[in-house]
């Protein structure tokens, strides 16, 4: 493996993700990320011939076995008031949700 997530790169990623990790958590996560990176490099090293097509999965779906695309049909709930009665707070048939705390990330 020629590349590794260094402690400096990892710290930068932790800062960008706004994570709060203690030292043990940080070491564990960096080790796991490097293991994933190693696995990716091992897969990239497998020689493949040029006649192999790129696929998103290993099962070819022919038109004979592909299910038809279903219609995107909206079906209203027959009793929306039953759902609204379960909400802690509503207003004019809308759910009232608490404000989400917001902080600016530097």
Secondary structure, 3 states (H helix, E strand, C coil): CCCCCCHHHHHHHHHHHCCCCCHHHHHHHHHHHHHHHHHHHHHHCCCCCCCCCCCCCCCCCCCCCCCCCCCCCCCCCCCHHHHHCCCCCEECCEECCCCCCCCCCC
